[in-house]
């Protein structure tokens, strides 16, 4: 199973989802791969936002080694599941899909809700961490049952 987490900048939300799920996968000794990318290209090659690094560290997850990548259409072939954090990400990723098979891989990470963008609001990092953490546990259960 190869999973891609996608947000806008790939420096706040998707690095958290990437790091948290990676840790849970390791704890469960699952042979899955999780990576992340952004639909925007402004932060390519950068480490996650220092506030994202700090909140992850507070809860025992190290995301400091991650580097931002830009979502590419080739990723549709590389990953089995592509989780997007909000509806704009959903639109932007789906616009690059070539066929139905690509489109079927794209899902809102929170089923029917969006992960708010914490970039302009420091107070959102903690609740965003909690909501991503809870959902990562559910994703492991859901994907384990269906694969
Ligand atoms: P992210 O947050 O999509 O969760 O990584 C953002 C990061 C950077 C920007 C916007 C959102 N930005 O405008 O540079």
Backbone and ligand atoms as CSV (ligand in chain L), in Angstrom:
chain,resi,resn,atom,element,x,y,z
A,1,UNK,N,N,0.841,-1.195,0.000
A,1,UNK,CA,C,0.000,0.000,0.000
A,1,UNK,C,C,0.878,1.248,0.000
A,2,UNK,N,N,0.664,2.108,-0.986
A,2,UNK,CA,C,1.409,3.380,-1.034
A,2,UNK,C,C,0.417,4.539,-0.936
A,3,UNK,N,N,0.600,5.371,0.073
A,3,UNK,CA,C,-0.341,6.459,0.352
A,3,UNK,C,C,0.360,7.803,0.212
A,4,UNK,N,N,-0.314,8.750,-0.450
A,4,UNK,CA,C,0.224,10.104,-0.578
A,4,UNK,C,C,-0.707,11.086,0.136
A,5,UNK,N,N,-0.129,11.932,0.991
A,5,UNK,CA,C,-0.874,12.991,1.669
A,5,UNK,C,C,-0.611,14.302,0.924
A,6,UNK,N,N,-1.691,15.034,0.617
A,6,UNK,CA,C,-1.541,16.256,-0.180
A,6,UNK,C,C,-2.230,17.455,0.472
A,7,UNK,N,N,-1.515,18.582,0.529
A,7,UNK,CA,C,-2.155,19.850,0.920
A,7,UNK,C,C,-1.667,20.928,-0.056
A,8,UNK,N,N,-1.760,22.182,0.338
A,8,UNK,CA,C,-1.383,23.252,-0.594
A,8,UNK,C,C,0.145,23.454,-0.625
A,9,UNK,N,N,0.712,23.733,0.528
A,9,UNK,CA,C,2.139,24.075,0.548
A,9,UNK,C,C,3.079,22.925,0.842
A,10,UNK,N,N,2.530,21.819,1.336
A,10,UNK,CA,C,3.325,20.657,1.802
A,10,UNK,C,C,4.330,21.063,2.889
A,11,UNK,N,N,3.903,22.036,3.712
A,11,UNK,CA,C,4.763,22.386,4.855
A,11,UNK,C,C,4.003,22.357,6.188
A,12,UNK,N,N,2.672,22.249,6.168
A,12,UNK,CA,C,1.921,22.197,7.438
A,12,UNK,C,C,1.097,20.917,7.569
A,13,UNK,N,N,-0.024,20.839,6.873
A,13,UNK,CA,C,-0.947,19.723,7.095
A,13,UNK,C,C,-0.456,18.386,6.564
A,14,UNK,N,N,-0.048,18.346,5.286
A,14,UNK,CA,C,0.337,17.025,4.761
A,14,UNK,C,C,1.623,16.476,5.391
A,15,UNK,N,N,2.581,17.317,5.790
A,15,UNK,CA,C,3.737,16.749,6.510
A,15,UNK,C,C,3.325,16.139,7.855
A,16,UNK,N,N,2.322,16.762,8.515
A,16,UNK,CA,C,1.835,16.184,9.780
A,16,UNK,C,C,1.176,14.831,9.502
A,17,UNK,N,N,0.296,14.776,8.497
A,17,UNK,CA,C,-0.371,13.518,8.168
A,17,UNK,C,C,0.648,12.451,7.750
A,18,UNK,N,N,1.648,12.862,6.998
A,18,UNK,CA,C,2.717,11.971,6.545
A,18,UNK,C,C,3.483,11.404,7.753
A,19,UNK,N,N,3.912,12.290,8.640
A,19,UNK,CA,C,4.722,11.870,9.788
A,19,UNK,C,C,3.938,11.027,10.787
A,20,UNK,N,N,2.686,11.428,11.038
A,20,UNK,CA,C,1.866,10.704,12.016
A,20,UNK,C,C,1.523,9.308,11.487
A,21,UNK,N,N,1.084,9.244,10.222
A,21,UNK,CA,C,0.727,7.922,9.677
A,21,UNK,C,C,1.965,7.031,9.590
A,22,UNK,N,N,3.102,7.618,9.225
A,22,UNK,CA,C,4.338,6.844,9.113
A,22,UNK,C,C,4.692,6.199,10.460
A,23,UNK,N,N,4.505,6.976,11.513
A,23,UNK,CA,C,4.811,6.444,12.846
A,23,UNK,C,C,3.857,5.316,13.241
A,24,UNK,N,N,2.580,5.483,12.905
A,24,UNK,CA,C,1.599,4.445,13.248
A,24,UNK,C,C,1.849,3.173,12.432
A,25,UNK,N,N,2.241,3.354,11.173
A,25,UNK,CA,C,2.556,2.216,10.305
A,25,UNK,C,C,3.734,1.427,10.896
A,26,UNK,N,N,4.713,2.170,11.384
A,26,UNK,CA,C,5.896,1.546,11.980
A,26,UNK,C,C,5.509,0.791,13.256
A,27,UNK,N,N,4.700,1.446,14.088
A,27,UNK,CA,C,4.263,0.810,15.339
A,27,UNK,C,C,3.511,-0.493,15.071
A,28,UNK,N,N,2.736,-0.509,13.993
A,28,UNK,CA,C,1.922,-1.687,13.662
A,28,UNK,C,C,2.687,-2.669,12.786
A,29,UNK,N,N,3.936,-2.332,12.461
A,29,UNK,CA,C,4.799,-3.167,11.597
A,29,UNK,C,C,4.121,-3.501,10.272
A,30,UNK,N,N,3.467,-2.491,9.708
A,30,UNK,CA,C,2.835,-2.664,8.397
A,30,UNK,C,C,3.850,-2.317,7.315
A,31,UNK,N,N,3.723,-3.006,6.192
A,31,UNK,CA,C,4.666,-2.792,5.102
A,31,UNK,C,C,4.108,-1.762,4.104
A,32,UNK,N,N,3.721,-0.596,4.618
A,32,UNK,CA,C,3.139,0.440,3.772
A,32,UNK,C,C,4.141,1.583,3.614
A,33,UNK,N,N,3.909,2.356,2.555
A,33,UNK,CA,C,4.721,3.550,2.326
A,33,UNK,C,C,3.794,4.757,2.415
A,34,UNK,N,N,4.236,5.816,3.096
A,34,UNK,CA,C,3.461,7.064,3.094
A,34,UNK,C,C,4.412,8.218,2.798
A,35,UNK,N,N,3.970,9.086,1.886
A,35,UNK,CA,C,4.746,10.266,1.525
A,35,UNK,C,C,3.783,11.451,1.398
A,36,UNK,N,N,4.299,12.630,1.050
A,36,UNK,CA,C,3.411,13.784,0.921
A,36,UNK,C,C,3.877,14.713,-0.196
A,37,UNK,N,N,2.980,15.630,-0.568
A,37,UNK,CA,C,3.272,16.605,-1.623
A,37,UNK,C,C,2.294,17.762,-1.493
A,38,UNK,N,N,2.597,18.868,-2.189
A,38,UNK,CA,C,1.717,20.027,-2.200
A,38,UNK,C,C,1.260,20.348,-3.613
A,39,UNK,N,N,0.077,20.950,-3.725
A,39,UNK,CA,C,-0.399,21.360,-5.051
A,39,UNK,C,C,0.274,22.669,-5.484
A,40,UNK,N,N,0.826,23.407,-4.522
A,40,UNK,CA,C,1.570,24.633,-4.833
A,40,UNK,C,C,3.068,24.354,-4.860
A,41,UNK,N,N,3.806,25.214,-5.541
A,41,UNK,CA,C,5.245,24.942,-5.707
A,41,UNK,C,C,6.163,25.897,-4.937
A,42,UNK,N,N,5.577,26.738,-4.073
A,42,UNK,CA,C,6.384,27.777,-3.420
A,42,UNK,C,C,7.428,27.251,-2.446
A,43,UNK,N,N,7.181,26.094,-1.889
A,43,UNK,CA,C,8.042,25.637,-0.778
A,43,UNK,C,C,8.875,24.400,-1.109
A,44,UNK,N,N,8.967,24.071,-2.401
A,44,UNK,CA,C,9.710,22.873,-2.816
A,44,UNK,C,C,11.096,22.854,-2.162
A,45,UNK,N,N,11.436,21.709,-1.588
A,45,UNK,CA,C,12.765,21.530,-0.994
A,45,UNK,C,C,12.897,22.029,0.431
A,46,UNK,N,N,11.847,22.729,0.908
A,46,UNK,CA,C,11.926,23.264,2.280
A,46,UNK,C,C,11.497,22.224,3.312
A,47,UNK,N,N,12.008,22.386,4.532
A,47,UNK,CA,C,11.543,21.587,5.661
A,47,UNK,C,C,10.129,22.060,6.018
A,48,UNK,N,N,9.371,21.258,6.775
A,48,UNK,CA,C,8.048,21.717,7.212
A,48,UNK,C,C,8.147,23.022,8.008
A,49,UNK,N,N,7.023,23.733,8.069
A,49,UNK,CA,C,6.898,24.958,8.860
A,49,UNK,C,C,7.346,24.664,10.302
A,50,UNK,N,N,8.071,25.607,10.910
A,50,UNK,CA,C,8.616,25.343,12.259
A,50,UNK,C,C,7.517,25.059,13.281
A,51,UNK,N,N,6.318,25.634,13.061
A,51,UNK,CA,C,5.209,25.380,13.979
A,51,UNK,C,C,4.679,23.948,13.828
A,52,UNK,N,N,4.713,23.429,12.608
A,52,UNK,CA,C,4.304,22.033,12.382
A,52,UNK,C,C,5.341,21.095,13.002
A,53,UNK,N,N,6.618,21.427,12.827
A,53,UNK,CA,C,7.679,20.607,13.431
A,53,UNK,C,C,7.509,20.587,14.949
A,54,UNK,N,N,7.214,21.774,15.532
A,54,UNK,CA,C,7.116,21.890,16.988
A,54,UNK,C,C,5.924,21.113,17.545
A,55,UNK,N,N,4.763,21.199,16.886
A,55,UNK,CA,C,3.595,20.502,17.428
A,55,UNK,C,C,3.788,18.988,17.306
A,56,UNK,N,N,4.397,18.558,16.209
A,56,UNK,CA,C,4.658,17.119,16.047
A,56,UNK,C,C,5.625,16.642,17.131
A,57,UNK,N,N,6.657,17.435,17.370
A,57,UNK,CA,C,7.657,17.072,18.377
A,57,UNK,C,C,7.018,16.955,19.765
A,58,UNK,N,N,6.094,17.896,20.041
A,58,UNK,CA,C,5.391,17.884,21.334
A,58,UNK,C,C,4.696,16.539,21.586
A,59,UNK,N,N,4.210,15.926,20.505
A,59,UNK,CA,C,3.504,14.644,20.646
A,59,UNK,C,C,4.361,13.453,20.199
A,60,UNK,N,N,5.667,13.664,20.117
A,60,UNK,CA,C,6.586,12.543,19.885
A,60,UNK,C,C,6.774,12.109,18.448
A,61,UNK,N,N,6.464,13.003,17.493
A,61,UNK,CA,C,6.636,12.661,16.075
A,61,UNK,C,C,7.660,13.610,15.456
A,62,UNK,N,N,8.674,13.057,14.816
A,62,UNK,CA,C,9.718,13.892,14.218
A,62,UNK,C,C,9.467,14.053,12.718
A,63,UNK,N,N,9.094,15.265,12.304
A,63,UNK,CA,C,8.870,15.493,10.862
A,63,UNK,C,C,9.945,16.417,10.279
A,64,UNK,N,N,10.994,16.684,11.064
A,64,UNK,CA,C,11.980,17.699,10.654
A,64,UNK,C,C,12.795,17.302,9.428
A,65,UNK,N,N,12.845,16.004,9.135
A,65,UNK,CA,C,13.654,15.560,7.994
A,65,UNK,C,C,12.903,15.610,6.666
A,66,UNK,N,N,11.614,15.910,6.707
A,66,UNK,CA,C,10.835,15.953,5.460
A,66,UNK,C,C,11.219,17.176,4.619
A,67,UNK,N,N,11.058,17.047,3.305
A,67,UNK,CA,C,11.290,18.182,2.390
A,67,UNK,C,C,10.105,18.285,1.439
A,68,UNK,N,N,9.624,19.511,1.238
A,68,UNK,CA,C,8.408,19.705,0.441
A,68,UNK,C,C,8.603,19.320,-1.025
A,69,UNK,N,N,7.575,18.668,-1.559
A,69,UNK,CA,C,7.552,18.289,-2.973
A,69,UNK,C,C,6.293,18.846,-3.619
A,70,UNK,N,N,6.349,19.006,-4.916
A,70,UNK,CA,C,5.207,19.507,-5.688
A,70,UNK,C,C,4.483,18.310,-6.297
A,71,UNK,N,N,3.156,18.274,-6.183
A,71,UNK,CA,C,2.394,17.168,-6.755
A,71,UNK,C,C,2.586,17.107,-8.271
A,72,UNK,N,N,2.883,15.907,-8.775
A,72,UNK,CA,C,3.043,15.707,-10.218
A,72,UNK,C,C,2.073,14.639,-10.692
A,73,UNK,N,N,1.587,14.741,-11.958
A,73,UNK,CA,C,0.649,13.734,-12.476
A,73,UNK,C,C,1.206,12.312,-12.377
A,74,UNK,N,N,2.519,12.160,-12.444
A,74,UNK,CA,C,3.126,10.817,-12.344
A,74,UNK,C,C,2.796,10.153,-11.012
A,75,UNK,N,N,2.452,10.962,-10.022
A,75,UNK,CA,C,2.146,10.396,-8.696
A,75,UNK,C,C,0.889,9.521,-8.724
A,76,UNK,N,N,0.020,9.759,-9.708
A,76,UNK,CA,C,-1.169,8.899,-9.806
A,76,UNK,C,C,-0.765,7.437,-10.012
A,77,UNK,N,N,0.327,7.214,-10.720
A,77,UNK,CA,C,0.769,5.834,-10.941
A,77,UNK,C,C,1.561,5.293,-9.759
A,78,UNK,N,N,2.184,6.183,-9.014
A,78,UNK,CA,C,3.052,5.745,-7.909
A,78,UNK,C,C,2.292,5.359,-6.645
A,79,UNK,N,N,1.092,5.962,-6.453
A,79,UNK,CA,C,0.388,5.745,-5.184
A,79,UNK,C,C,-0.954,5.057,-5.392
A,80,UNK,N,N,-1.360,4.294,-4.371
A,80,UNK,CA,C,-2.658,3.616,-4.404
A,80,UNK,C,C,-3.778,4.528,-3.922
A,81,UNK,N,N,-3.435,5.379,-2.952
A,81,UNK,CA,C,-4.425,6.277,-2.354
A,81,UNK,C,C,-3.824,7.673,-2.232
A,82,UNK,N,N,-4.608,8.679,-2.608
A,82,UNK,CA,C,-4.143,10.061,-2.501
A,82,UNK,C,C,-5.137,10.816,-1.621
A,83,UNK,N,N,-4.691,11.150,-0.411
A,83,UNK,CA,C,-5.564,11.858,0.526
A,83,UNK,C,C,-5.288,13.353,0.461
A,84,UNK,N,N,-6.363,14.132,0.231
A,84,UNK,CA,C,-6.227,15.589,0.160
A,84,UNK,C,C,-6.864,16.224,1.396
A,85,UNK,N,N,-6.310,17.357,1.825
A,85,UNK,CA,C,-6.736,17.952,3.096
A,85,UNK,C,C,-7.971,18.834,2.969
A,86,UNK,N,N,-8.179,19.474,1.791
A,86,UNK,CA,C,-9.378,20.313,1.651
A,86,UNK,C,C,-9.940,20.237,0.233
A,87,UNK,N,N,-11.031,20.935,0.031
A,87,UNK,CA,C,-11.744,20.810,-1.248
A,87,UNK,C,C,-10.985,21.453,-2.411
A,88,UNK,N,N,-10.227,22.493,-2.127
A,88,UNK,CA,C,-9.403,23.093,-3.188
A,88,UNK,C,C,-8.315,22.107,-3.624
A,89,UNK,N,N,-7.701,21.439,-2.647
A,89,UNK,CA,C,-6.701,20.407,-2.982
A,89,UNK,C,C,-7.355,19.329,-3.849
A,90,UNK,N,N,-8.585,18.974,-3.471
A,90,UNK,CA,C,-9.319,17.938,-4.213
A,90,UNK,C,C,-9.484,18.349,-5.671
A,91,UNK,N,N,-9.934,19.601,-5.866
A,91,UNK,CA,C,-10.129,20.118,-7.235
A,91,UNK,C,C,-8.807,20.135,-8.002
A,92,UNK,N,N,-7.765,20.627,-7.339
A,92,UNK,CA,C,-6.472,20.792,-8.020
A,92,UNK,C,C,-5.849,19.448,-8.411
A,93,UNK,N,N,-5.970,18.472,-7.529
A,93,UNK,CA,C,-5.403,17.150,-7.837
A,93,UNK,C,C,-6.244,16.463,-8.912
A,94,UNK,N,N,-7.567,16.535,-8.766
A,94,UNK,CA,C,-8.442,15.877,-9.752
A,94,UNK,C,C,-8.270,16.466,-11.153
A,95,UNK,N,N,-7.934,17.761,-11.200
A,95,UNK,CA,C,-7.745,18.412,-12.510
A,95,UNK,C,C,-6.561,17.810,-13.268
A,96,UNK,N,N,-5.654,17.157,-12.552
A,96,UNK,CA,C,-4.471,16.569,-13.195
A,96,UNK,C,C,-4.650,15.082,-13.518
A,97,UNK,N,N,-5.814,14.541,-13.139
A,97,UNK,CA,C,-6.059,13.122,-13.385
A,97,UNK,C,C,-6.269,12.872,-14.874
A,98,UNK,N,N,-5.813,11.701,-15.317
A,98,UNK,CA,C,-5.958,11.369,-16.740
A,98,UNK,C,C,-7.196,10.521,-17.003
A,99,UNK,N,N,-7.565,9.725,-16.028
A,99,UNK,CA,C,-8.690,8.823,-16.258
A,99,UNK,C,C,-9.414,8.503,-14.946
A,100,UNK,N,N,-10.428,7.677,-15.050
A,100,UNK,CA,C,-11.252,7.319,-13.901
A,100,UNK,C,C,-10.421,6.624,-12.820
A,101,UNK,N,N,-9.496,5.809,-13.263
A,101,UNK,CA,C,-8.638,5.095,-12.313
A,101,UNK,C,C,-7.852,6.083,-11.433
A,102,UNK,N,N,-7.337,7.143,-12.048
A,102,UNK,CA,C,-6.623,8.187,-11.288
A,102,UNK,C,C,-7.590,8.858,-10.295
A,103,UNK,N,N,-8.755,9.247,-10.802
A,103,UNK,CA,C,-9.733,9.975,-9.971
A,103,UNK,C,C,-10.176,9.174,-8.758
A,104,UNK,N,N,-10.298,7.867,-8.959
A,104,UNK,CA,C,-10.769,7.006,-7.858
A,104,UNK,C,C,-9.781,6.930,-6.702
A,105,UNK,N,N,-8.541,7.310,-6.955
A,105,UNK,CA,C,-7.526,7.272,-5.883
A,105,UNK,C,C,-7.603,8.482,-4.956
A,106,UNK,N,N,-8.310,9.532,-5.397
A,106,UNK,CA,C,-8.309,10.800,-4.649
A,106,UNK,C,C,-9.476,10.852,-3.665
A,107,UNK,N,N,-9.166,11.061,-2.402
A,107,UNK,CA,C,-10.194,11.128,-1.363
A,107,UNK,C,C,-9.891,12.254,-0.398
A,108,UNK,N,N,-10.950,12.874,0.110
A,108,UNK,CA,C,-10.765,13.822,1.212
A,108,UNK,C,C,-10.270,13.027,2.415
A,109,UNK,N,N,-9.179,13.465,3.012
A,109,UNK,CA,C,-8.596,12.750,4.154
A,109,UNK,C,C,-9.640,12.554,5.254
A,110,UNK,N,N,-10.438,13.622,5.507
A,110,UNK,CA,C,-11.480,13.542,6.546
A,110,UNK,C,C,-12.850,13.200,5.965
A,111,UNK,N,N,-12.907,12.204,5.100
A,111,UNK,CA,C,-14.176,11.731,4.555
A,111,UNK,C,C,-15.100,12.835,4.055
A,112,UNK,N,N,-15.738,13.574,4.990
A,112,UNK,CA,C,-16.703,14.579,4.553
A,112,UNK,C,C,-16.400,15.964,5.076
A,113,UNK,N,N,-15.187,16.150,5.528
A,113,UNK,CA,C,-14.832,17.428,6.133
A,113,UNK,C,C,-13.434,17.823,5.649
A,114,UNK,N,N,-13.022,19.033,6.005
A,114,UNK,CA,C,-11.709,19.494,5.558
A,114,UNK,C,C,-10.817,19.757,6.770
A,115,UNK,N,N,-9.507,19.622,6.551
A,115,UNK,CA,C,-8.548,19.986,7.591
A,115,UNK,C,C,-8.257,21.469,7.386
A,116,UNK,N,N,-8.591,22.331,8.362
A,116,UNK,CA,C,-8.371,23.764,8.164
A,116,UNK,C,C,-6.884,24.080,8.012
A,117,UNK,N,N,-6.614,25.097,7.213
A,117,UNK,CA,C,-5.231,25.479,6.951
A,117,UNK,C,C,-4.707,26.305,8.137
A,118,UNK,N,N,-3.699,25.811,8.843
A,118,UNK,CA,C,-3.214,26.518,10.031
A,118,UNK,C,C,-2.150,27.579,9.709
A,119,UNK,N,N,-1.815,27.723,8.424
A,119,UNK,CA,C,-0.663,28.562,8.051
A,119,UNK,C,C,-0.776,29.989,8.576
A,120,UNK,N,N,-1.998,30.539,8.555
A,120,UNK,CA,C,-2.175,31.925,9.008
A,120,UNK,C,C,-2.779,32.018,10.403
A,121,UNK,N,N,-2.819,30.912,11.134
A,121,UNK,CA,C,-3.402,30.906,12.482
A,121,UNK,C,C,-2.647,29.923,13.392
A,122,UNK,N,N,-1.741,30.469,14.185
A,122,UNK,CA,C,-0.901,29.648,15.069
A,122,UNK,C,C,-1.722,28.720,15.965
A,123,UNK,N,N,-2.919,29.203,16.378
A,123,UNK,CA,C,-3.726,28.422,17.318
A,123,UNK,C,C,-4.319,27.158,16.715
A,124,UNK,N,N,-4.239,27.031,15.398
A,124,UNK,CA,C,-4.842,25.864,14.766
A,124,UNK,C,C,-3.931,24.634,14.750
A,125,UNK,N,N,-2.637,24.836,15.034
A,125,UNK,CA,C,-1.718,23.696,14.902
A,125,UNK,C,C,-2.071,22.547,15.839
A,126,UNK,N,N,-2.449,22.875,17.088
A,126,UNK,CA,C,-2.768,21.791,18.019
A,126,UNK,C,C,-4.036,21.042,17.605
A,127,UNK,N,N,-5.182,21.750,17.375
A,127,UNK,CA,C,-6.370,21.003,16.925
A,127,UNK,C,C,-6.169,20.273,15.603
A,128,UNK,N,N,-5.397,20.861,14.701
A,128,UNK,CA,C,-5.130,20.189,13.420
A,128,UNK,C,C,-4.338,18.901,13.669
A,129,UNK,N,N,-3.354,18.970,14.564
A,129,UNK,CA,C,-2.597,17.756,14.897
A,129,UNK,C,C,-3.548,16.672,15.415
A,130,UNK,N,N,-4.446,17.069,16.341
A,130,UNK,CA,C,-5.353,16.086,16.962
A,130,UNK,C,C,-6.280,15.463,15.929
A,131,UNK,N,N,-6.809,16.305,15.036
A,131,UNK,CA,C,-7.758,15.744,14.066
A,131,UNK,C,C,-7.055,14.823,13.071
A,132,UNK,N,N,-5.823,15.169,12.708
A,132,UNK,CA,C,-5.068,14.312,11.779
A,132,UNK,C,C,-4.685,13.001,12.470
A,133,UNK,N,N,-4.278,13.112,13.726
A,133,UNK,CA,C,-3.861,11.914,14.474
A,133,UNK,C,C,-5.010,10.904,14.588
A,134,UNK,N,N,-6.186,11.418,14.950
A,134,UNK,CA,C,-7.364,10.551,15.094
A,134,UNK,C,C,-7.701,9.877,13.756
A,135,UNK,N,N,-7.662,10.671,12.699
A,135,UNK,CA,C,-8.024,10.133,11.384
A,135,UNK,C,C,-6.983,9.117,10.882
A,136,UNK,N,N,-5.720,9.320,11.216
A,136,UNK,CA,C,-4.686,8.360,10.786
A,136,UNK,C,C,-4.953,6.979,11.376
A,137,UNK,N,N,-5.410,6.940,12.623
A,137,UNK,CA,C,-5.750,5.658,13.249
A,137,UNK,C,C,-6.898,5.004,12.483
A,138,UNK,N,N,-7.909,5.809,12.119
A,138,UNK,CA,C,-9.045,5.278,11.367
A,138,UNK,C,C,-8.629,4.812,9.972
A,139,UNK,N,N,-7.724,5.551,9.351
A,139,UNK,CA,C,-7.261,5.191,8.004
A,139,UNK,C,C,-6.575,3.826,8.037
A,140,UNK,N,N,-5.769,3.588,9.052
A,140,UNK,CA,C,-5.089,2.287,9.156
A,140,UNK,C,C,-6.121,1.161,9.251
A,141,UNK,N,N,-7.146,1.388,10.065
A,141,UNK,CA,C,-8.179,0.353,10.219
A,141,UNK,C,C,-8.942,0.136,8.911
A,142,UNK,N,N,-9.357,1.253,8.312
A,142,UNK,CA,C,-10.154,1.196,7.090
A,142,UNK,C,C,-9.366,0.547,5.944
A,143,UNK,N,N,-8.131,0.974,5.754
A,143,UNK,CA,C,-7.340,0.456,4.630
A,143,UNK,C,C,-6.932,-0.990,4.888
A,144,UNK,N,N,-6.671,-1.338,6.137
A,144,UNK,CA,C,-6.321,-2.732,6.462
A,144,UNK,C,C,-7.470,-3.666,6.113
A,145,UNK,N,N,-8.701,-3.230,6.380
A,145,UNK,CA,C,-9.875,-4.053,6.126
A,145,UNK,C,C,-10.140,-4.228,4.632
A,146,UNK,N,N,-9.796,-3.195,3.851
A,146,UNK,CA,C,-10.134,-3.242,2.422
A,146,UNK,C,C,-9.002,-3.759,1.552
A,147,UNK,N,N,-7.824,-3.992,2.118
A,147,UNK,CA,C,-6.699,-4.444,1.267
A,147,UNK,C,C,-6.301,-5.879,1.584
L,1,LIG,P1,P,-0.261,23.703,4.059
L,1,LIG,O1,O,-0.273,25.230,4.549
L,1,LIG,O2,O,-1.027,23.660,2.755
L,1,LIG,O3,O,-0.975,22.966,5.160
L,1,LIG,O4,O,1.191,23.309,3.906
L,1,LIG,C1,C,0.155,26.286,3.745
L,1,LIG,C2,C,1.491,26.518,3.589
L,1,LIG,C3,C,1.919,27.588,2.819
L,1,LIG,C4,C,0.980,28.420,2.225
L,1,LIG,C5,C,-0.367,28.169,2.385
L,1,LIG,C6,C,-0.777,27.090,3.133
L,1,LIG,N1,N,1.397,29.529,1.475
L,1,LIG,O5,O,0.550,30.323,1.040
L,1,LIG,O6,O,2.625,29.682,1.244
